[in-house]
Amino acid sequence: MSYPLIPLGQLAKFINGDRGKNYPSKDSFVDAGIPFINAGCLSDRWLLDSSKFNYISAESYDRLSSGKIQKYDILFCLRGSVGKFAVIRDDNKGALASSLIILRSNEKVDVEYLKHYLASSLCSRELDNYQNGAAQPNLSANDFKKFLVPLPTLTEQRRIAVILDQADELRQKRQQAIEKLDQLLQATFIDMFGDPVSNPKGWDKEKMDALMTIVRGGSPRPIENFLGGTYPWIKIGDATKGDDLFITKTKEAITEEGLHKTRLLPEGSVIFANCGVSLGFARILKIQGCIHDGWLAFQDISEDKIHKLFLLKALNSITQYFRDTAPDGTQPNLNTAIMKNFELIIPPMDLQLKFIAIVESIVKQKKILENSNIQFFNLFESLQNQAFSGTL
């Protein structure tokens, strides 16, 4: 059976934040107070990430004429990360930034059912239909209200929500198991080698400049003129999801003309993000590719002294140190001179190889879990499709 399709605007009240003269500026943020919630606070699990909150005073909050959250509100992102959302699960006060909108469901729809609709491929297709192709993705509230929601009875909505919640819990447990393996690997590194900066185990140290050649990437500009080729163009986004060791593919590629203004690296190269919010993490290339000027590359590594995977994990374990070391500015930036002078610990190679064997074992376990996770994701998506088509 199929369900009637009801415009979202008939199922929820849409509430914008106060965008007038009382809208909080960055200068008005305080260390502790009432959360002022922006898109960065929306986690991938449909919850708020309180570690990302900005705060405003009670006085600033009281001056706001709208955009104050309530329990079971859904906060939905209309600009930038369009489609991300979170469900409010407590009675705490909070106000939302201009990129978000509140969906306050009415008596016709169960909020847990609505949550699963917003997370479904059905909603994603609606988003694709209404986004305007601008450089920064955005969706108007008026268009959002037109989204068509399959609407069974409330009893059936609740039954569907329970089934999808249970399936999602299984999916999340697989993801948590993968994250725990990453944590185990980091803990194993610290247990075997200690902190690479304070060096409590007293390992020999050498400047990175003596162990490898450090070079910076380059950026052909404007980059749009050089995209669409066959040479992989490695961006920060290619290194932040899934694999925390290797880069195996890129979303974009540049033309041969762009090679003259960038740096083409062979497979096996170690790269390091040297600026911005991603400063301090490293990856090993499983492909040849070009790097922009936000990357450093480590070449001609003395592999009789330092294994590439050990180098990678050593650098990734002290990300915060590098961020603290970077010169002050709007964007932290580590130049090649700073990296060349950093003293890297050099434990005995047999101990490094013992660690590498552990890395390889954990990578295999992660691969098994990731394949299982893909199967669970496909199952979950199938259940969603059945739920909204009336066949679950």
C-alpha positions as CSV (number, residue, x, y, z in Angstrom):
1,M,0.0,0.0,0.0
2,S,1.1,3.6,-0.6
3,Y,0.7,6.4,1.8
4,P,-0.7,9.9,1.1
5,L,2.0,12.5,0.4
6,I,1.7,15.5,2.6
7,P,3.7,18.7,2.3
8,L,6.2,19.1,5.1
9,G,4.8,22.6,5.8
10,Q,1.5,21.0,7.0
11,L,3.3,18.7,9.4
12,A,5.6,21.1,11.3
13,K,5.9,24.7,12.2
14,F,9.0,26.4,10.6
15,I,10.8,28.8,13.0
16,N,13.7,31.0,11.9
17,G,16.2,32.5,14.3
18,D,16.1,36.2,15.2
19,R,18.0,37.7,12.3
20,G,17.5,41.4,13.3
21,K,19.5,43.8,15.4
22,N,19.6,41.3,18.4
23,Y,21.4,38.6,16.4
24,P,24.5,37.7,18.5
25,S,27.8,38.7,17.0
26,K,31.1,36.8,17.7
27,D,32.1,39.5,20.0
28,S,29.1,38.9,22.2
29,F,30.0,35.2,22.8
30,V,30.8,34.3,26.4
31,D,32.7,31.4,28.0
32,A,29.7,29.9,29.7
33,G,26.0,30.6,29.2
34,I,23.2,29.6,26.8
35,P,24.2,27.6,23.7
36,F,24.0,29.5,20.4
37,I,23.8,26.7,17.9
38,N,25.2,26.7,14.3
39,A,25.5,24.1,11.6
40,G,28.9,22.9,13.0
41,C,27.1,21.7,16.1
42,L,25.1,19.1,14.2
43,S,26.7,15.7,14.5
44,D,26.3,12.8,12.1
45,R,24.1,10.9,14.5
46,W,21.2,13.4,14.5
47,L,22.3,14.9,17.8
48,L,24.0,18.1,18.9
49,D,27.8,18.1,19.6
50,S,28.1,20.3,22.7
51,S,31.8,20.6,22.3
52,K,31.2,22.8,19.2
53,F,28.8,25.2,21.0
54,N,29.3,29.0,21.2
55,Y,27.5,30.6,24.2
56,I,25.6,33.8,24.7
57,S,24.6,35.5,28.0
58,A,21.1,35.2,29.4
59,E,20.5,38.8,28.6
60,S,21.4,38.2,24.9
61,Y,19.1,35.2,24.9
62,D,16.2,37.1,26.4
63,R,16.5,39.8,23.7
64,L,15.9,37.2,20.9
65,S,12.4,37.3,19.5
66,S,12.6,33.8,17.9
67,G,14.7,30.8,17.3
68,K,14.6,29.4,20.8
69,I,14.7,25.6,20.9
70,Q,12.4,23.2,22.7
71,K,12.6,19.5,23.5
72,Y,11.9,17.4,20.3
73,D,12.5,20.3,18.0
74,I,14.5,19.3,14.8
75,L,17.2,21.8,13.8
76,F,17.8,21.6,10.1
77,C,20.6,23.2,8.1
78,L,19.5,25.3,5.1
79,R,22.9,26.7,4.1
80,G,26.3,25.2,3.6
81,S,25.9,21.6,5.0
82,V,22.3,21.5,3.7
83,G,20.4,18.5,5.0
84,K,22.3,18.0,8.2
85,F,20.0,18.0,11.2
86,A,19.7,17.2,14.9
87,V,16.8,16.3,17.2
88,I,16.7,18.2,20.6
89,R,16.6,15.5,23.3
90,D,16.6,17.7,26.5
91,D,14.8,20.7,28.0
92,N,17.9,22.9,28.1
93,K,17.7,26.4,26.6
94,G,19.4,27.3,23.3
95,A,19.1,29.5,20.3
96,L,19.9,28.9,16.7
97,A,22.1,30.7,14.1
98,S,20.9,32.0,10.8
99,S,22.0,28.9,8.8
100,L,19.5,26.7,10.7
101,I,15.7,26.4,11.0
102,I,13.5,24.8,13.6
103,L,11.0,22.2,12.6
104,R,8.5,21.8,15.4
105,S,6.3,18.9,14.5
106,N,2.5,19.0,15.0
107,E,0.0,16.3,16.1
108,K,-0.1,14.7,12.6
109,V,3.5,13.4,12.7
110,D,5.7,11.5,15.1
111,V,9.0,13.3,15.5
112,E,11.0,10.0,15.3
113,Y,9.2,9.1,12.0
114,L,10.0,12.6,10.7
115,K,13.6,12.2,11.8
116,H,13.9,9.1,9.6
117,Y,12.2,10.8,6.7
118,L,14.8,13.6,6.8
119,A,17.6,11.0,6.9
120,S,16.2,9.1,3.9
121,S,17.1,9.0,0.3
122,L,13.6,10.2,-0.4
123,C,14.4,13.5,1.3
124,S,17.8,13.6,-0.4
125,R,16.1,13.4,-3.8
126,E,13.9,16.3,-2.8
127,L,17.0,18.3,-1.7
128,D,18.6,17.7,-5.1
129,N,15.4,18.9,-6.8
130,Y,15.3,22.2,-4.9
131,Q,18.9,23.2,-4.4
132,N,19.8,26.1,-6.7
133,G,23.3,25.1,-7.8
134,A,25.0,28.1,-6.0
135,A,28.6,27.9,-5.0
136,Q,27.4,27.6,-1.4
137,P,24.5,25.1,-1.3
138,N,21.3,26.6,0.2
139,L,17.6,25.7,0.5
140,S,14.8,28.2,1.0
141,A,12.4,27.5,3.9
142,N,9.5,28.0,1.4
143,D,10.9,25.2,-0.8
144,F,11.6,23.0,2.2
145,K,7.9,23.3,3.2
146,K,7.0,21.7,-0.2
147,F,8.8,18.5,0.4
148,L,6.3,15.6,0.2
149,V,6.3,13.2,3.2
150,P,4.6,9.8,2.9
151,L,2.2,9.8,5.9
152,P,0.7,6.7,7.4
153,T,-1.3,6.7,10.6
154,L,0.5,7.7,13.8
155,T,0.4,4.1,15.0
156,E,2.1,3.0,11.8
157,Q,4.6,5.9,12.0
158,R,5.7,4.8,15.4
159,R,6.0,1.1,14.3
160,I,8.2,2.2,11.4
161,A,10.3,4.5,13.6
162,V,11.0,1.7,16.1
163,I,12.2,-0.7,13.3
164,L,14.4,1.9,11.8
165,D,15.8,2.9,15.2
166,Q,16.8,-0.7,15.9
167,A,18.4,-1.1,12.5
168,D,20.3,2.2,12.9
169,E,21.6,1.1,16.3
170,L,23.2,-2.0,14.8
171,R,24.7,0.2,12.1
172,Q,26.1,2.6,14.7
173,K,27.6,-0.2,16.7
174,R,29.6,-1.3,13.7
175,Q,30.9,2.2,13.2
176,Q,31.8,2.5,16.9
177,A,33.8,-0.8,16.6
178,I,35.8,0.8,13.8
179,E,36.4,3.9,15.8
180,K,37.6,1.8,18.8
181,L,40.2,0.1,16.6
182,D,41.5,3.5,15.6
183,Q,41.7,4.4,19.3
184,L,43.4,1.1,20.1
185,L,46.1,1.8,17.4
186,Q,46.8,5.2,18.9
187,A,47.0,3.8,22.4
188,T,49.3,1.1,21.2
189,F,51.6,3.7,19.7
190,I,51.8,5.7,22.9
191,D,52.4,2.5,25.0
192,M,55.2,1.4,22.8
193,F,56.9,4.7,22.0
194,G,55.6,7.3,24.4
195,D,54.8,10.9,23.5
196,P,57.1,11.9,20.5
197,V,57.4,15.5,21.8
198,S,58.4,14.9,25.5
199,N,60.1,11.6,24.6
200,P,59.8,9.9,28.0
201,K,61.4,6.7,26.8
202,G,64.6,8.6,25.8
203,W,64.8,7.5,22.1
204,D,67.4,9.0,19.8
205,K,66.1,12.0,17.9
206,E,67.0,13.7,14.7
207,K,65.8,16.7,12.8
208,M,63.3,15.8,10.1
209,D,65.5,17.7,7.6
210,A,68.2,15.1,8.2
211,L,65.8,12.2,7.7
212,M,63.9,13.3,4.6
213,T,63.4,16.1,2.0
214,I,60.4,18.3,2.8
215,V,58.7,20.2,0.0
216,R,55.5,22.1,-0.3
217,G,52.7,21.6,-2.8
218,G,51.5,24.2,-5.3
219,S,48.2,25.5,-6.6
220,P,47.3,26.4,-10.2
221,R,45.0,29.4,-10.0
222,P,42.1,29.8,-10.6
223,I,41.8,26.0,-10.0
224,E,38.5,25.9,-11.8
225,N,40.4,26.5,-15.1
226,F,42.5,23.3,-14.6
227,L,39.9,20.8,-13.3
228,G,38.5,18.0,-15.4
229,G,41.8,16.3,-16.3
230,T,43.3,12.9,-15.4
231,Y,45.8,13.8,-12.7
232,P,44.4,13.2,-9.2
233,W,44.0,16.5,-7.3
234,I,44.4,15.8,-3.6
235,K,42.3,18.0,-1.3
236,I,42.0,17.9,2.5
237,G,38.5,16.4,2.1
238,D,40.0,13.3,0.4
239,A,41.9,12.6,3.6
240,T,39.3,13.1,6.3
241,K,36.8,10.3,5.8
242,G,37.2,6.6,6.5
243,D,40.8,5.8,6.0
244,D,43.2,7.5,8.5
245,L,46.3,6.0,6.9
246,F,46.1,6.1,3.1
247,I,44.6,8.1,0.3
248,T,43.3,5.8,-2.4
249,K,41.3,8.1,-4.6
250,T,40.3,11.7,-5.1
251,K,37.1,13.4,-6.1
252,E,38.8,15.8,-8.6
253,A,41.5,15.7,-11.2
254,I,43.5,18.4,-13.0
255,T,44.7,18.8,-16.5
256,E,48.3,18.4,-17.8
257,E,48.4,22.2,-18.1
258,G,48.0,22.5,-14.3
259,L,51.0,20.3,-13.6
260,H,53.4,23.2,-14.2
261,K,52.0,25.0,-11.1
262,T,51.6,22.1,-8.7
263,R,53.6,19.1,-7.4
264,L,53.0,15.6,-8.8
265,L,53.9,13.0,-6.2
266,P,54.4,9.2,-6.8
267,E,52.5,6.5,-5.1
268,G,54.0,5.9,-1.6
269,S,54.6,9.5,-0.8
270,V,53.9,10.8,2.7
271,I,51.9,14.1,2.8
272,F,51.1,16.4,5.7
273,A,48.4,19.0,6.1
274,N,50.2,22.2,7.1
275,C,47.5,24.8,7.5
276,G,43.9,25.4,8.5
277,V,41.7,23.3,10.7
278,S,43.2,20.1,9.4
279,L,46.7,21.1,10.2
280,G,48.8,18.3,11.6
281,F,47.5,15.1,10.1
282,A,49.4,12.9,7.6
283,R,48.5,10.3,5.0
284,I,50.4,7.9,2.6
285,L,49.4,8.0,-1.0
286,K,48.3,4.8,-2.6
287,I,48.0,6.6,-5.9
288,Q,50.1,9.2,-7.7
289,G,48.6,12.7,-7.3
290,C,49.1,16.4,-7.2
291,I,49.1,18.4,-3.9
292,H,48.2,22.0,-3.4
293,D,50.0,24.5,-1.1
294,G,48.1,23.3,1.9
295,W,50.2,20.1,1.9
296,L,53.8,19.3,2.6
297,A,55.4,16.2,1.1
298,F,58.1,14.1,2.7
299,Q,60.4,12.6,0.1
300,D,63.7,10.6,0.1
301,I,62.9,9.2,3.6
302,S,65.8,7.4,5.3
303,E,63.8,4.2,5.5
304,D,66.7,2.4,7.3
305,K,65.9,4.7,10.2
306,I,62.3,5.5,10.0
307,H,59.4,3.4,8.6
308,K,56.8,5.4,6.6
309,L,53.9,4.1,8.7
310,F,55.7,4.9,11.9
311,L,56.3,8.4,10.7
312,L,52.7,8.7,9.8
313,K,51.4,7.6,13.3
314,A,54.1,9.7,15.0
315,L,52.9,12.8,13.2
316,N,49.2,12.0,13.7
317,S,49.8,11.5,17.5
318,I,51.0,15.1,18.0
319,T,48.5,17.0,15.9
320,Q,47.8,19.4,18.8
321,Y,51.5,20.1,19.3
322,F,51.8,21.3,15.7
323,R,48.7,23.4,16.0
324,D,50.1,25.1,19.1
325,T,53.4,25.6,17.3
326,A,52.0,27.3,14.2
327,P,52.4,31.1,14.1
328,D,49.4,33.1,15.2
329,G,47.0,34.1,12.6
330,T,43.5,33.7,11.3
331,Q,44.6,30.3,9.8
332,P,47.4,28.3,11.6
333,N,50.2,27.6,9.1
334,L,53.3,25.5,9.5
335,N,56.1,26.5,7.1
336,T,58.7,24.1,5.8
337,A,61.4,25.6,8.1
338,I,59.4,24.7,11.2
339,M,58.9,21.1,10.0
340,K,62.6,20.7,9.0
341,N,63.7,21.7,12.5
342,F,61.3,19.4,14.3
343,E,63.2,16.6,16.1
344,L,61.6,13.2,15.4
345,I,62.1,10.2,17.8
346,I,63.9,7.2,16.2
347,P,63.2,4.0,18.1
348,P,65.0,0.8,17.0
349,M,63.8,-0.5,13.6
350,D,62.8,-3.9,15.1
351,L,60.4,-2.1,17.5
352,Q,59.0,0.0,14.6
353,L,58.4,-3.2,12.6
354,K,56.7,-4.8,15.5
355,F,54.3,-1.8,15.6
356,I,53.8,-2.0,11.8
357,A,52.7,-5.6,12.2
358,I,50.1,-4.4,14.7
359,V,49.0,-1.7,12.3
360,E,48.6,-4.1,9.4
361,S,46.6,-6.5,11.7
362,I,44.2,-3.7,12.8
363,V,43.8,-2.4,9.2
364,K,42.7,-5.9,8.2
365,Q,40.2,-6.0,11.0
366,K,38.9,-2.5,10.1
367,K,38.4,-3.7,6.5
368,I,36.3,-6.6,7.6
369,L,34.2,-4.3,9.8
370,E,33.9,-1.6,7.1
371,N,32.7,-4.2,4.6
372,S,30.1,-5.3,7.2
373,N,29.2,-1.7,7.7
374,I,28.5,-1.3,4.0
375,Q,26.2,-4.2,4.1
376,F,24.4,-2.8,7.1
377,F,24.1,0.6,5.4
378,N,22.6,-1.0,2.4
379,L,20.2,-3.0,4.6
380,F,19.2,0.2,6.5
381,E,18.6,2.1,3.2
382,S,16.5,-0.8,1.9
383,L,14.4,-0.7,5.1
384,Q,14.0,3.0,4.7
385,N,12.8,2.6,1.1
386,Q,10.3,-0.1,2.2
387,A,9.1,2.0,5.2
388,F,8.2,5.1,3.0
389,S,6.7,3.0,0.2
390,G,4.3,1.2,2.5
391,T,5.9,-2.3,2.2
392,L,7.7,-2.6,5.5
